[in-house]
Amino acid sequence: MQKIKNYINGEFVNPINNNWLDNYNPSNGEIYGQIPNSTVEDIDLAYNAAQSAFSQWSNTTLGTRSKILSKIAELIKEKLDFLAEAESKDNGKPISLATAIDIPRAAANFQFFANAITQFASESHESVGLDAVNFTLRQPIGVVGCISPWNLPLYLFTWKIAPAIAAGNCVIAKPSEVTPMTAYLLGEICTEAGLPKGVLNIVHGLGTTTGQAIVEHPNIKAISFTGGTQTGAHIARVAAPMFKKLSLELGGKNPNIIFADCDYDKMLETTVRSSFANQGQICLCGSRIFVEASIYEKFKKDFVQKVKQLQVGHPSEKSTNIGALVSRSHLEKVESYVKIAEDEGGKVLCGGLEVTVPGYENGYYFQPTIIEVQDNSCRINQEEVFGPVVTMMSFKTDEEALQLANDVTYGLSATLWTNNLNRTMQFSKQLQTGIVWVNTWMLRDLRTPFGGSKASGVGREGGFEALRFFTEAKNICIKYE
């Protein structure tokens, strides 16, 4: 039984109330650790540590900050296998996925912002004829709150923390209570890398208590949150009247639009991945598949055949393509949506059932599922399932495809498969999403802005967008003779 502690002021400490939450291993359904059930008092303790550290850290040279962030990145890479095993055990994802994607990306986040902060420049403007010059300072905000989700635990945790501390802020961060382990281990890494005490404070607990305390704290001046749309709406209601800066990366119900003129084999292989990577527990998964009518039946046959070949199994097995879902409650939610889809006339083409893995009978496993639907207004096409479930339906014209893609409250990403340049340009402009991938999926350049529109969020992360969010602009105007 492993007890995770809060990381406050560079030290690992018990929660002040000495209350704990159980931490489950999704692959076997067993409790394997405990985490703090932190309260307002723990957040106050973390805030005091962060505020005490802010003056010195915000005046630390960019070179020094960059060097420390680079060291953190280096240590993450050195501990790749150890962190991947911890991530897999905590989250249920295949170790192979954590090794290839999650942990390397966490290291890349720190390395990217270690470099980016040294290139983050302010602007100046000469007021010709007025004998004046204006220049803009980008100053750190102060103490900021970062709240991350359970689907890509260290990957998204570091995506927020790295730019925040690179910009000179001090951070109070809360990982998901469902997947706390690698965030806990990051505290050890930061200490080893020489990050000054109080610059990063990691406080564990429930969103309704610990997360709420961060959002409500009067002196935490910005909140960066990734998670569900309903929680994001609640955070906005609390934080907006307090005039906090907000970055909300929320849900998605992303269209995958497939035209007959695509590179078919490449599309088919990528669509399997974009549908079921990380058990479908990625906000960017293409969960609504729209296929041009002329290739619909061929695609349906080939896609079902490919998906049936995916192996559901224990995350440690090399043959496993689909690991465990993150929790029993989430498994039940996913299962319920399959029933809802069937009740509304959807046809399950494959999957749709819980899986029992020999030796791990209490684990949270579910078959990759394809549901054929006739109407985009059905709940399975309008609500985020966030699991290994996709729907498919056909379309006849470009106009119909675009209408189907945009007819949803979310607007995070879209994937377009076509070799028609005019169509590519028109769809790229008219799709109501923050990200459009053409003939690819999840190809990320960390310099580019990341985020969604509509119910998928507010603001952008990534590149200089993140550094702008974690700084305040101040204009200085100097008149001279």
C-alpha positions in Angstrom: 0.0 0.0 0.0 1.7 3.2 -1.2 0.8 6.5 0.4 1.1 9.5 -1.8 1.7 12.8 0.0 1.3 16.5 -1.0 4.4 18.3 -2.3 4.4 21.7 -0.6 7.4 24.0 -0.3 9.7 21.3 -1.6 8.7 18.8 1.0 6.3 15.8 1.0 3.7 16.3 3.7 0.5 14.6 4.9 -2.8 16.4 4.5 -3.6 18.6 7.5 -6.8 16.8 8.3 -5.1 13.4 7.9 -7.9 12.2 5.6 -7.1 9.9 2.7 -8.7 8.6 -0.5 -8.2 5.1 -2.0 -6.3 4.8 -5.2 -7.3 1.9 -7.6 -5.4 -0.1 -10.1 -7.8 -0.2 -13.2 -6.3 -3.4 -14.5 -7.4 -5.5 -11.6 -9.8 -3.3 -9.7 -7.7 -3.4 -6.5 -6.8 -0.6 -4.1 -3.0 -0.2 -4.2 -2.5 3.1 -2.6 -3.9 6.2 -0.8 -3.8 9.9 -1.6 -4.5 13.0 0.5 -8.0 14.2 0.7 -6.8 17.8 0.9 -8.9 20.8 2.0 -8.8 24.6 2.1 -6.2 24.4 4.8 -3.8 22.5 2.5 -4.3 25.0 -0.3 -3.6 27.9 2.1 -0.4 26.2 3.1 0.6 25.7 -0.6 -0.4 29.3 -1.4 1.8 30.7 1.4 4.8 28.6 0.1 4.2 29.8 -3.5 3.7 33.4 -2.5 6.9 33.4 -0.5 8.8 31.9 -3.4 7.4 34.2 -6.1 9.5 37.3 -5.6 12.8 35.4 -6.1 11.6 33.1 -8.8 10.0 35.8 -10.9 13.3 37.7 -10.8 15.4 34.6 -11.6 17.1 35.0 -15.0 15.6 33.3 -18.0 18.8 31.3 -18.5 18.5 29.9 -15.0 14.8 29.0 -15.4 15.6 27.4 -18.7 18.4 25.3 -17.3 16.2 24.0 -14.5 13.4 23.1 -16.8 15.8 21.4 -19.1 17.1 19.4 -16.2 13.6 18.3 -15.3 13.1 17.1 -18.9 16.4 15.2 -18.8 15.4 13.4 -15.5 12.0 12.5 -17.0 13.7 10.9 -19.9 16.1 9.1 -17.7 13.2 7.6 -15.7 11.2 6.8 -18.8 10.5 3.1 -18.0 9.8 3.7 -14.3 7.4 6.5 -15.0 5.7 4.6 -17.9 5.0 1.6 -15.6 3.6 3.9 -12.9 1.4 5.7 -15.4 0.1 2.4 -16.8 -0.6 1.0 -13.4 -2.5 4.2 -12.3 -4.4 4.8 -15.5 -4.9 1.4 -17.1 -3.3 2.3 -20.5 -0.9 -0.1 -22.2 2.7 0.4 -21.0 3.7 0.5 -24.6 1.6 3.6 -25.1 2.9 5.3 -22.0 6.4 4.5 -23.0 6.0 5.7 -26.6 3.8 8.8 -26.1 2.9 9.9 -22.6 6.3 10.1 -20.8 8.3 11.3 -23.8 5.7 14.1 -24.3 6.0 15.1 -20.6 9.7 15.5 -21.1 9.2 17.4 -24.4 6.8 19.8 -22.6 9.5 20.9 -20.2 12.2 21.0 -22.9 10.0 23.0 -25.2 9.2 25.7 -22.7 12.8 25.7 -21.4 13.7 26.9 -25.0 10.6 29.0 -25.6 11.0 31.3 -22.6 14.4 32.4 -23.9 12.8 33.4 -27.2 9.6 35.0 -25.8 10.1 38.7 -26.8 8.1 41.8 -26.0 7.2 44.5 -28.5 8.2 48.1 -28.9 6.6 50.8 -31.1 8.1 54.1 -32.1 5.5 56.8 -32.2 6.9 58.7 -35.2 6.3 62.5 -35.0 5.2 62.3 -31.4 8.7 61.9 -29.9 7.6 58.9 -27.9 8.3 55.2 -27.7 6.1 52.5 -26.4 7.3 49.1 -25.2 5.4 46.2 -23.6 6.5 44.2 -20.6 5.2 40.6 -20.2 5.3 40.0 -16.4 4.4 36.8 -14.5 1.0 36.8 -12.9 1.9 35.5 -9.5 0.5 32.4 -8.0 -1.5 30.4 -10.5 -3.6 27.2 -10.3 -3.3 24.3 -12.7 -5.9 21.4 -12.6 -5.3 18.5 -15.0 -7.4 15.4 -16.0 -6.9 11.6 -15.7 -6.7 10.5 -19.3 -3.1 11.7 -20.0 -1.9 12.3 -16.5 1.7 13.4 -16.7 1.4 14.5 -20.3 -1.2 17.2 -19.5 0.0 18.0 -16.0 3.3 19.1 -17.4 1.7 20.8 -20.4 0.3 23.4 -17.9 3.1 23.5 -15.3 6.0 24.0 -17.7 4.9 27.3 -19.3 3.6 28.6 -15.9 6.9 28.3 -14.1 8.9 29.1 -17.2 7.1 32.5 -17.3 8.1 33.1 -13.7 4.9 32.2 -11.9 4.6 29.9 -8.9 2.1 27.1 -9.2 -0.4 25.2 -7.1 -1.3 22.1 -9.2 -3.9 19.4 -8.6 -3.7 16.2 -10.7 -6.8 14.1 -11.0 -7.5 12.1 -7.8 -8.0 9.1 -10.1 -4.5 9.1 -11.5 -2.2 10.9 -9.0 1.0 8.7 -9.1 3.2 10.4 -11.8 2.3 13.8 -10.5 3.6 12.7 -7.1 6.8 11.4 -8.7 7.2 14.7 -10.5 7.7 16.3 -7.2 10.7 14.1 -6.5 12.1 15.0 -10.0 11.7 18.7 -9.4 13.6 18.5 -6.1 16.4 16.5 -7.8 16.5 19.1 -10.6 17.0 22.0 -8.2 13.7 23.7 -8.6 13.5 26.2 -5.7 11.1 25.4 -2.9 7.6 26.7 -3.3 7.8 27.3 -7.1 5.7 24.1 -7.7 3.3 22.8 -5.1 1.3 19.6 -5.9 -1.8 19.1 -3.8 -4.0 16.0 -4.1 -7.7 15.5 -3.5 -11.2 15.7 -5.0 -12.2 18.3 -7.5 -15.2 19.3 -5.4 -13.0 20.1 -2.4 -9.3 20.5 -3.3 -10.0 21.8 -6.8 -12.8 24.1 -5.6 -10.4 25.5 -2.9 -7.9 26.4 -5.7 -10.6 28.1 -7.9 -12.1 30.0 -5.0 -8.8 31.2 -3.5 -8.9 35.0 -3.6 -5.2 35.4 -4.3 -4.7 32.7 -7.0 -4.9 34.9 -10.0 -5.3 32.5 -12.9 -6.7 29.0 -13.5 -5.7 26.6 -16.2 -8.1 23.6 -16.3 -8.5 20.6 -18.6 -11.5 18.4 -18.1 -15.2 18.0 -18.6 -17.4 20.8 -20.0 -19.7 20.8 -17.0 -16.8 21.3 -14.6 -15.4 24.0 -16.8 -18.7 25.8 -16.7 -18.7 25.6 -12.9 -15.2 26.9 -12.7 -16.1 29.9 -15.0 -19.1 30.8 -12.8 -16.9 30.9 -9.7 -13.8 32.5 -11.2 -15.2 35.0 -13.6 -16.7 37.3 -10.9 -13.3 37.2 -9.2 -11.7 38.4 -12.4 -9.2 35.6 -12.7 -7.6 34.7 -16.0 -9.1 31.5 -17.3 -7.9 28.8 -19.7 -10.5 26.0 -20.1 -9.7 23.0 -22.3 -12.9 21.0 -22.2 -14.7 18.2 -24.0 -15.0 17.2 -27.6 -17.2 15.2 -30.0 -14.9 15.3 -33.0 -15.9 14.6 -36.6 -13.8 12.3 -38.8 -14.8 13.2 -42.3 -13.8 10.6 -45.0 -14.1 11.4 -48.7 -13.8 8.8 -51.5 -10.7 10.5 -53.0 -8.6 9.9 -49.9 -5.6 7.7 -49.5 -7.8 4.8 -48.4 -5.2 2.5 -46.7 -3.6 5.3 -44.8 -7.0 6.6 -43.8 -8.2 3.2 -42.6 -5.1 2.6 -40.4 -5.2 6.1 -38.9 -8.9 6.0 -38.3 -8.5 2.8 -36.2 -6.0 4.7 -34.1 -7.9 8.0 -33.9 -11.0 6.1 -32.7 -9.5 3.9 -30.0 -6.1 5.2 -28.9 -5.8 5.3 -25.1 -9.1 3.3 -25.0 -10.8 6.3 -26.7 -10.0 8.4 -23.6 -8.5 11.3 -25.5 -10.5 14.5 -26.0 -9.2 14.6 -29.6 -10.4 11.1 -30.7 -12.6 11.1 -33.8 -15.8 9.7 -32.2 -18.2 10.6 -35.1 -17.2 9.1 -38.4 -18.8 10.4 -41.5 -18.1 8.5 -44.8 -18.9 9.5 -48.3 -21.7 7.2 -49.6 -19.8 5.7 -52.5 -17.3 4.1 -50.2 -19.4 3.6 -47.1 -20.1 -0.1 -47.4 -16.5 -0.9 -48.2 -15.2 1.2 -45.3 -17.8 -0.3 -42.9 -16.6 -3.8 -43.8 -12.9 -3.0 -43.6 -13.1 -0.9 -40.5 -15.1 -3.5 -38.5 -12.6 -6.2 -39.6 -9.7 -4.1 -38.4 -11.3 -3.2 -35.1 -12.2 -6.8 -34.3 -8.4 -7.6 -34.5 -7.6 -5.2 -31.7 -6.5 -7.0 -28.5 -8.1 -6.1 -25.2 -5.8 -7.1 -22.4 -3.7 -6.3 -19.4 -1.7 -3.1 -19.9 1.6 -4.9 -19.3 1.2 -7.3 -22.2 3.0 -6.3 -25.5 0.1 -7.7 -27.5 -2.4 -5.4 -25.8 -4.0 -2.7 -28.0 -6.8 -1.7 -25.6 -6.0 -1.6 -21.9 -8.3 -0.9 -19.0 -10.7 2.0 -18.7 -9.7 4.3 -15.8 -12.4 3.4 -13.3 -15.4 1.2 -12.6 -17.8 4.3 -12.7 -16.4 5.3 -16.1 -16.8 1.8 -17.5 -20.4 1.8 -16.4 -20.9 5.2 -18.1 -19.5 4.0 -21.4 -21.6 0.8 -21.2 -24.7 2.9 -20.6 -24.1 4.9 -23.7 -24.1 1.8 -25.8 -27.5 0.9 -24.4 -28.8 4.5 -25.0 -27.6 4.3 -28.7 -29.4 1.0 -29.2 -32.6 2.3 -27.7 -32.4 5.2 -30.1 -32.1 2.9 -33.1 -28.3 2.6 -33.4 -26.9 -0.7 -34.6 -23.8 -2.2 -32.9 -21.5 -3.4 -35.6 -18.9 -4.8 -33.2 -18.1 -4.6 -29.5 -20.4 -3.1 -27.0 -19.6 -5.5 -24.1 -17.5 -5.6 -21.0 -14.4 -7.9 -21.3 -13.2 -10.3 -18.7 -9.4 -10.7 -18.9 -8.2 -14.0 -17.3 -6.4 -13.4 -14.1 -7.7 -9.8 -13.9 -11.5 -10.5 -13.6 -12.2 -7.3 -11.6 -10.4 -5.0 -14.1 -12.3 -2.4 -16.1 -12.1 -3.7 -19.7 -14.5 -2.9 -22.6 -14.6 -4.0 -26.2 -13.8 -1.4 -28.9 -17.2 -0.5 -30.2 -18.6 0.7 -33.5 -22.2 1.8 -33.7 -24.0 2.6 -37.0 -26.5 5.5 -36.7 -28.9 7.2 -39.0 -29.4 10.6 -37.3 -26.7 13.0 -36.1 -29.1 14.3 -33.4 -29.0 11.1 -31.4 -27.4 11.3 -27.9 -24.5 9.1 -28.8 -23.6 11.6 -31.5 -24.2 14.7 -29.4 -22.7 13.8 -25.9 -19.1 13.0 -25.0 -18.7 9.3 -24.2 -14.9 9.5 -23.7 -14.3 5.8 -24.2 -13.7 3.1 -26.9 -17.0 3.9 -28.8 -17.4 5.5 -32.2 -20.4 6.0 -34.5 -20.5 6.0 -38.2 -23.0 7.2 -40.9 -22.8 8.2 -44.5 -23.2 11.5 -46.4 -23.6 12.3 -50.1 -22.4 15.9 -50.6 -19.8 18.3 -49.2 -22.5 20.5 -47.8 -24.1 17.6 -45.9 -20.7 16.5 -44.5 -20.0 20.0 -43.3 -23.4 20.4 -41.7 -23.1 17.1 -39.9 -19.6 17.9 -38.6 -20.7 21.3 -37.2 -24.0 20.2 -35.8 -22.8 19.6 -32.3 -22.2 21.8 -29.2 -18.5 21.0 -29.1 -15.7 22.4 -31.3 -12.4 20.9 -30.4 -10.9 19.1 -33.4 -11.9 17.7 -36.8 -10.1 15.2 -39.1 -10.6 15.5 -42.9 -9.6 12.9 -45.4 -9.4 14.1 -49.0 -6.9 14.9 -51.8 -9.1 17.8 -53.2 -7.3 21.1 -52.5 -10.4 23.3 -52.9 -12.4 21.1 -50.5 -9.5 21.1 -48.0 -9.3 24.9 -47.9 -13.1 25.3 -47.7 -13.6 22.8 -44.9 -10.6 24.1 -43.0 -12.1 27.5 -43.0 -15.7 26.4 -42.3 -15.3 23.6 -39.7 -16.2 25.1 -36.3 -13.2 23.7 -34.4 -10.0 24.9 -32.9 -7.9 22.2 -34.7 -8.3 20.7 -38.2 -6.1 17.7 -39.3 -6.0 17.0 -43.0 -4.9 13.5 -44.0 -3.5 12.9 -40.5 -4.4 12.8 -36.8 -2.7 13.9 -33.6 0.3 15.3 -35.5 1.3 18.0 -33.0 3.8 20.8 -33.3 4.2 22.3 -29.8 4.6 25.8 -31.2 1.0 25.9 -32.5 -2.1 27.0 -30.5 -4.2 24.3 -29.0 -7.8 24.6 -27.9 -11.4 24.5 -29.0 -14.5 26.6 -29.6 -18.1 26.5 -28.4 -18.4 24.0 -25.5 -14.9 22.8 -26.0 -13.4 25.6 -24.1 -11.9 29.1 -23.8 -8.4 30.2 -24.6 -5.4 28.5 -26.2 -2.5 26.5 -24.9 0.8 25.7 -26.5 3.7 27.8 -27.8 3.8 31.5 -27.1 0.0 31.3 -26.5 0.7 29.6 -23.2 3.4 32.1 -22.2 1.0 34.9 -23.0 -1.7 33.4 -20.8 0.7 33.0 -17.9 1.9 36.6 -18.1 0.3 40.0 -17.9 1.0 42.7 -20.6 2.0 46.1 -19.4 2.5 49.0 -21.8 5.1 51.7 -21.0 5.0 55.0 -22.9 8.0 57.3 -22.7 7.9 60.8 -24.1 11.2 62.4 -25.0 12.4 65.8 -26.2 
